[in-house]
């Protein structure tokens, strides 16, 4: 009957250890499990400092636990040092008769009986020691206790290693995330710098076609730079808020093309939605080209006009992007073919569909993008 209860306690303790997430919680549960299963007055977990060879009393339990926490046992001293050095278990029911025993860590607690096993890594090397101190009611430790202790030690060691590996992976991931954010930041700054240089150069040029080429390239670079800016600000995800991103693009193009006496008003209504960064940039560049096309061609003969933009999320199945202007219509497709060629390329990449209507009172484009 006692053996059955022993086994139940062991299984329950192992399950408790396996559920621990934080390292300190894991170690505390491990020490409590030792006391519960083996019925001892105290227990101690000591971890090896590979730099000094000392054993650090990491998690003790029992009446003097607060006093001995953090105590460092010199290299090769005491039973713990012997266990580490020999990578073997130790059992004694009267440590006063054994020269291996070094000393009590507190004057208020006397060690009488001691059970000690190594914690081993995946290569079988000892990196720590578990101690069960003083069997309750003056009882003695037996070989059965040692076998139970070894089982506990194996599960505790696996849990500690799993926890350490998780922490290492988390640290590596954090480092990679930091590097990625820094890359986004630098790339964003470089793109904005190149875009600014292009705008400066376009102001110096006299040739209209050259000015258009630089302005178009500048607006595309700004769109990509804004995306990297959003990704840098929220490095926990690879998704982007489309409304914020598209509003950035609209603002950039207005600042480039609403110059001198030309004032084109843009009325934009964009649904709040979050989509993958890859799709965001294609949506953004599509809007970029359609806007540039409208600014350049729809209001060729006047300085005022309205561009209406509507972007909707249709039941989380597709995005509908509509752009309408009240300009002169698309009577000359040839002059607009470069921008529309680029738009068609983006539409194809998104597996989207695009249609348009045009008349003397304006042009409307509609792009349906699957999610």
GILINZI-V410979 format. One record per helix or strand of 2 or more residues. SS is the DSSP state (H for helix, E for strand). FROM is the first residue (numbers start at 0). TO is the last residue. If there is no record, write none. Layout:
BEGIN
ss | from | to
SS | FROM | TO
SS | FROM | TO
END
This chain:
BEGIN
ss | from | to
H | 1 | 18
H | 22 | 37
E | 39 | 47
E | 54 | 60
H | 64 | 67
E | 71 | 72
H | 77 | 85
E | 89 | 91
H | 94 | 96
E | 113 | 119
E | 125 | 134
H | 135 | 137
H | 142 | 203
H | 207 | 232
E | 238 | 240
H | 241 | 256
E | 262 | 269
E | 273 | 275
H | 276 | 297
E | 303 | 313
E | 317 | 324
H | 333 | 348
E | 352 | 358
E | 361 | 369
END
